[in-house]
Amino acid sequence: MAAPSDLAFDPWDPAFVADPYPAYAELRAQGRARYFEPTDQWLVAHHADVSALLRDRRLGRTYLHRFSHEEFGRTPPPPEHEPFHTLNDHGMLDLEPPDHTRIRRLVSKAFTPGTVERLRPYVRRLADDLVARLVAEGGGDLLRDVAEPLPVAVIAEMLGIPESDRAPLRPWSADICGMYELNPGEEAAAKAVRASLEFSDYLRGLIAERRENPGDDLISGLIAAHDEDDRLTEQEMISTCVLLLNAGHEATVNSTVNGWWALFRHPGQLAALRADHSLVPTAVEELMRYDTPLQLFERWVLDEIEIDGQVIPRGAEIAMLFGSANHDPAVFADPSRLDLTRRDNPHISFSAGIHYCIGAPLARIELAASMTALLEQAPALRPAAEPVRRPNFVIRGLEGLAVEV
């Protein structure tokens, strides 16, 4: 096993967090699976391995459908963290079949291609309005004024959360997502527990109200599921709503600000995009690849696997490095170059396999809508200050992005 000092990987080093991609190149050169003692995980950095493992049923997002904590050689989470784990562990992202299959089948009905396509005009109008306000003010914070409110409003509208109730959604989400970082501390856990309790209490009340007065929103649709094979428990419904809210905006928010900051640092590419708005679809894909919003995704080894002769035993944890996979020269020509015309772009920013992001088509529509609105209404958009990068490694983003028009 390699000592941590041997590895070009330090997720707590601000310099690494600022730009992890050169270190990823070193890590890929060091092998296909390397043990990282500080987090007790096996790092997997190559695109082919990450892509294969995302589809490998010997790995799972949970192990509790087959083993107890003790049988799996793991320590149960502290009792005081229970509200977070109850909320998190009943969402489909952290479930395996058959529960994952049952919940995803039901939720998928709200994310059919036709349903998502019908949202396109609403998303575009909302993006246009948000950008118009930014332009009227002469600029502002792209994150606060456009990147956040757009996807939050869209998923809240789908769920049927009244506009007057939406203010706490983003703070709750941010506190819950703090637990997805590597080795989160007690302060992060306390915030996540508090947010889990408050968010769950709010949704419990909203679900009760929808039982009495159903609408045409997703929560009403989940309540109305009559098929015993699909029916959700109340906790599954709460966890599903939280997951859809969190996953339904985190990647979009961070992709928006990461993407525009990358464009500002590549004026030639930005000029080409301003000259030809038909590049927007490939630009969205390339920007998600170039600066990946979710850098790391974890899986448990349910049955022993082998990577390049290295046996990884049952009970181990795999850390798949999405950001590294998206910069693998074995798959992407000149991966460190931002190329908005890149056509062959099999990035894995939306994951793969049974946990492929169910909201990926909607996220693409949101990203394209805000980009198009900014190109049309703010053709001279420029940064007003150097942004501060969030200290988080797993969920990669900026604290804000000050712009002027």
KAUR-V259758 format. One record per residue. N is the residue number from 0. RES is the residue in three letters. SS is DSSP state (~ for helix, > for strand, _ for the rest). Layout:
n:N res:RES ss:SS
n:N res:RES ss:SS
//
This chain:
n:0 res:MET ss:_
n:1 res:ALA ss:_
n:2 res:ALA ss:_
n:3 res:PRO ss:~
n:4 res:SER ss:~
n:5 res:ASP ss:~
n:6 res:LEU ss:_
n:7 res:ALA ss:_
n:8 res:PHE ss:_
n:9 res:ASP ss:_
n:10 res:PRO ss:_
n:11 res:TRP ss:_
n:12 res:ASP ss:_
n:13 res:PRO ss:~
n:14 res:ALA ss:~
n:15 res:PHE ss:~
n:16 res:VAL ss:~
n:17 res:ALA ss:~
n:18 res:ASP ss:_
n:19 res:PRO ss:_
n:20 res:TYR ss:~
n:21 res:PRO ss:~
n:22 res:ALA ss:~
n:23 res:TYR ss:~
n:24 res:ALA ss:~
n:25 res:GLU ss:~
n:26 res:LEU ss:~
n:27 res:ARG ss:~
n:28 res:ALA ss:~
n:29 res:GLN ss:_
n:30 res:GLY ss:_
n:31 res:ARG ss:_
n:32 res:ALA ss:_
n:33 res:ARG ss:>
n:34 res:TYR ss:>
n:35 res:PHE ss:>
n:36 res:GLU ss:~
n:37 res:PRO ss:~
n:38 res:THR ss:~
n:39 res:ASP ss:_
n:40 res:GLN ss:>
n:41 res:TRP ss:>
n:42 res:LEU ss:>
n:43 res:VAL ss:>
n:44 res:ALA ss:_
n:45 res:HIS ss:_
n:46 res:HIS ss:~
n:47 res:ALA ss:~
n:48 res:ASP ss:~
n:49 res:VAL ss:~
n:50 res:SER ss:~
n:51 res:ALA ss:~
n:52 res:LEU ss:~
n:53 res:LEU ss:~
n:54 res:ARG ss:_
n:55 res:ASP ss:_
n:56 res:ARG ss:_
n:57 res:ARG ss:_
n:58 res:LEU ss:>
n:59 res:GLY ss:>
n:60 res:ARG ss:_
n:61 res:THR ss:_
n:62 res:TYR ss:_
n:63 res:LEU ss:_
n:64 res:HIS ss:_
n:65 res:ARG ss:_
n:66 res:PHE ss:_
n:67 res:SER ss:_
n:68 res:HIS ss:_
n:69 res:GLU ss:_
n:70 res:GLU ss:_
n:71 res:PHE ss:_
n:72 res:GLY ss:_
n:73 res:ARG ss:_
n:74 res:THR ss:_
n:75 res:PRO ss:_
n:76 res:PRO ss:_
n:77 res:PRO ss:_
n:78 res:PRO ss:~
n:79 res:GLU ss:~
n:80 res:HIS ss:~
n:81 res:GLU ss:~
n:82 res:PRO ss:~
n:83 res:PHE ss:~
n:84 res:HIS ss:~
n:85 res:THR ss:~
n:86 res:LEU ss:~
n:87 res:ASN ss:~
n:88 res:ASP ss:~
n:89 res:HIS ss:_
n:90 res:GLY ss:_
n:91 res:MET ss:~
n:92 res:LEU ss:~
n:93 res:ASP ss:~
n:94 res:LEU ss:_
n:95 res:GLU ss:_
n:96 res:PRO ss:_
n:97 res:PRO ss:_
n:98 res:ASP ss:~
n:99 res:HIS ss:~
n:100 res:THR ss:~
n:101 res:ARG ss:~
n:102 res:ILE ss:~
n:103 res:ARG ss:~
n:104 res:ARG ss:~
n:105 res:LEU ss:~
n:106 res:VAL ss:~
n:107 res:SER ss:~
n:108 res:LYS ss:~
n:109 res:ALA ss:~
n:110 res:PHE ss:~
n:111 res:THR ss:_
n:112 res:PRO ss:~
n:113 res:GLY ss:~
n:114 res:THR ss:~
n:115 res:VAL ss:~
n:116 res:GLU ss:~
n:117 res:ARG ss:~
n:118 res:LEU ss:~
n:119 res:ARG ss:~
n:120 res:PRO ss:~
n:121 res:TYR ss:~
n:122 res:VAL ss:~
n:123 res:ARG ss:~
n:124 res:ARG ss:~
n:125 res:LEU ss:~
n:126 res:ALA ss:~
n:127 res:ASP ss:~
n:128 res:ASP ss:~
n:129 res:LEU ss:~
n:130 res:VAL ss:~
n:131 res:ALA ss:~
n:132 res:ARG ss:~
n:133 res:LEU ss:~
n:134 res:VAL ss:~
n:135 res:ALA ss:~
n:136 res:GLU ss:_
n:137 res:GLY ss:_
n:138 res:GLY ss:>
n:139 res:GLY ss:>
n:140 res:ASP ss:>
n:141 res:LEU ss:~
n:142 res:LEU ss:~
n:143 res:ARG ss:~
n:144 res:ASP ss:~
n:145 res:VAL ss:~
n:146 res:ALA ss:~
n:147 res:GLU ss:~
n:148 res:PRO ss:~
n:149 res:LEU ss:~
n:150 res:PRO ss:~
n:151 res:VAL ss:~
n:152 res:ALA ss:~
n:153 res:VAL ss:~
n:154 res:ILE ss:~
n:155 res:ALA ss:~
n:156 res:GLU ss:~
n:157 res:MET ss:~
n:158 res:LEU ss:~
n:159 res:GLY ss:_
n:160 res:ILE ss:_
n:161 res:PRO ss:_
n:162 res:GLU ss:~
n:163 res:SER ss:~
n:164 res:ASP ss:~
n:165 res:ARG ss:_
n:166 res:ALA ss:~
n:167 res:PRO ss:~
n:168 res:LEU ss:~
n:169 res:ARG ss:~
n:170 res:PRO ss:~
n:171 res:TRP ss:~
n:172 res:SER ss:~
n:173 res:ALA ss:~
n:174 res:ASP ss:~
n:175 res:ILE ss:~
n:176 res:CYS ss:~
n:177 res:GLY ss:~
n:178 res:MET ss:~
n:179 res:TYR ss:~
n:180 res:GLU ss:_
n:181 res:LEU ss:_
n:182 res:ASN ss:_
n:183 res:PRO ss:_
n:184 res:GLY ss:_
n:185 res:GLU ss:~
n:186 res:GLU ss:~
n:187 res:ALA ss:~
n:188 res:ALA ss:~
n:189 res:ALA ss:~
n:190 res:LYS ss:~
n:191 res:ALA ss:~
n:192 res:VAL ss:~
n:193 res:ARG ss:~
n:194 res:ALA ss:~
n:195 res:SER ss:~
n:196 res:LEU ss:~
n:197 res:GLU ss:~
n:198 res:PHE ss:~
n:199 res:SER ss:~
n:200 res:ASP ss:~
n:201 res:TYR ss:~
n:202 res:LEU ss:~
n:203 res:ARG ss:~
n:204 res:GLY ss:~
n:205 res:LEU ss:~
n:206 res:ILE ss:~
n:207 res:ALA ss:~
n:208 res:GLU ss:~
n:209 res:ARG ss:~
n:210 res:ARG ss:~
n:211 res:GLU ss:~
n:212 res:ASN ss:_
n:213 res:PRO ss:_
n:214 res:GLY ss:_
n:215 res:ASP ss:_
n:216 res:ASP ss:_
n:217 res:LEU ss:~
n:218 res:ILE ss:~
n:219 res:SER ss:~
n:220 res:GLY ss:~
n:221 res:LEU ss:~
n:222 res:ILE ss:~
n:223 res:ALA ss:_
n:224 res:ALA ss:_
n:225 res:HIS ss:_
n:226 res:ASP ss:_
n:227 res:GLU ss:_
n:228 res:ASP ss:_
n:229 res:ASP ss:_
n:230 res:ARG ss:_
n:231 res:LEU ss:_
n:232 res:THR ss:_
n:233 res:GLU ss:~
n:234 res:GLN ss:~
n:235 res:GLU ss:~
n:236 res:MET ss:~
n:237 res:ILE ss:~
n:238 res:SER ss:~
n:239 res:THR ss:~
n:240 res:CYS ss:~
n:241 res:VAL ss:~
n:242 res:LEU ss:~
n:243 res:LEU ss:~
n:244 res:LEU ss:~
n:245 res:ASN ss:~
n:246 res:ALA ss:~
n:247 res:GLY ss:_
n:248 res:HIS ss:_
n:249 res:GLU ss:~
n:250 res:ALA ss:~
n:251 res:THR ss:~
n:252 res:VAL ss:~
n:253 res:ASN ss:~
n:254 res:SER ss:~
n:255 res:THR ss:~
n:256 res:VAL ss:~
n:257 res:ASN ss:~
n:258 res:GLY ss:~
n:259 res:TRP ss:~
n:260 res:TRP ss:~
n:261 res:ALA ss:~
n:262 res:LEU ss:~
n:263 res:PHE ss:~
n:264 res:ARG ss:_
n:265 res:HIS ss:_
n:266 res:PRO ss:~
n:267 res:GLY ss:~
n:268 res:GLN ss:~
n:269 res:LEU ss:~
n:270 res:ALA ss:~
n:271 res:ALA ss:~
n:272 res:LEU ss:~
n:273 res:ARG ss:~
n:274 res:ALA ss:~
n:275 res:ASP ss:_
n:276 res:HIS ss:~
n:277 res:SER ss:~
n:278 res:LEU ss:~
n:279 res:VAL ss:~
n:280 res:PRO ss:~
n:281 res:THR ss:~
n:282 res:ALA ss:~
n:283 res:VAL ss:~
n:284 res:GLU ss:~
n:285 res:GLU ss:~
n:286 res:LEU ss:~
n:287 res:MET ss:~
n:288 res:ARG ss:~
n:289 res:TYR ss:~
n:290 res:ASP ss:_
n:291 res:THR ss:_
n:292 res:PRO ss:_
n:293 res:LEU ss:>
n:294 res:GLN ss:_
n:295 res:LEU ss:>
n:296 res:PHE ss:>
n:297 res:GLU ss:>
n:298 res:ARG ss:>
n:299 res:TRP ss:>
n:300 res:VAL ss:>
n:301 res:LEU ss:_
n:302 res:ASP ss:_
n:303 res:GLU ss:_
n:304 res:ILE ss:>
n:305 res:GLU ss:>
n:306 res:ILE ss:>
n:307 res:ASP ss:_
n:308 res:GLY ss:_
n:309 res:GLN ss:>
n:310 res:VAL ss:>
n:311 res:ILE ss:>
n:312 res:PRO ss:_
n:313 res:ARG ss:_
n:314 res:GLY ss:_
n:315 res:ALA ss:_
n:316 res:GLU ss:>
n:317 res:ILE ss:>
n:318 res:ALA ss:>
n:319 res:MET ss:>
n:320 res:LEU ss:>
n:321 res:PHE ss:~
n:322 res:GLY ss:~
n:323 res:SER ss:~
n:324 res:ALA ss:~
n:325 res:ASN ss:_
n:326 res:HIS ss:_
n:327 res:ASP ss:_
n:328 res:PRO ss:_
n:329 res:ALA ss:_
n:330 res:VAL ss:_
n:331 res:PHE ss:_
n:332 res:ALA ss:_
n:333 res:ASP ss:_
n:334 res:PRO ss:_
n:335 res:SER ss:_
n:336 res:ARG ss:_
n:337 res:LEU ss:_
n:338 res:ASP ss:_
n:339 res:LEU ss:_
n:340 res:THR ss:_
n:341 res:ARG ss:_
n:342 res:ARG ss:_
n:343 res:ASP ss:_
n:344 res:ASN ss:_
n:345 res:PRO ss:_
n:346 res:HIS ss:_
n:347 res:ILE ss:_
n:348 res:SER ss:_
n:349 res:PHE ss:_
n:350 res:SER ss:_
n:351 res:ALA ss:_
n:352 res:GLY ss:~
n:353 res:ILE ss:~
n:354 res:HIS ss:~
n:355 res:TYR ss:_
n:356 res:CYS ss:_
n:357 res:ILE ss:_
n:358 res:GLY ss:_
n:359 res:ALA ss:~
n:360 res:PRO ss:~
n:361 res:LEU ss:~
n:362 res:ALA ss:~
n:363 res:ARG ss:~
n:364 res:ILE ss:~
n:365 res:GLU ss:~
n:366 res:LEU ss:~
n:367 res:ALA ss:~
n:368 res:ALA ss:~
n:369 res:SER ss:~
n:370 res:MET ss:~
n:371 res:THR ss:~
n:372 res:ALA ss:~
n:373 res:LEU ss:~
n:374 res:LEU ss:~
n:375 res:GLU ss:~
n:376 res:GLN ss:~
n:377 res:ALA ss:_
n:378 res:PRO ss:_
n:379 res:ALA ss:_
n:380 res:LEU ss:_
n:381 res:ARG ss:>
n:382 res:PRO ss:>
n:383 res:ALA ss:_
n:384 res:ALA ss:_
n:385 res:GLU ss:_
n:386 res:PRO ss:_
n:387 res:VAL ss:_
n:388 res:ARG ss:>
n:389 res:ARG ss:_
n:390 res:PRO ss:_
n:391 res:ASN ss:_
n:392 res:PHE ss:_
n:393 res:VAL ss:_
n:394 res:ILE ss:>
n:395 res:ARG ss:_
n:396 res:GLY ss:_
n:397 res:LEU ss:>
n:398 res:GLU ss:_
n:399 res:GLY ss:_
n:400 res:LEU ss:_
n:401 res:ALA ss:>
n:402 res:VAL ss:>
n:403 res:GLU ss:>
n:404 res:VAL ss:_
//
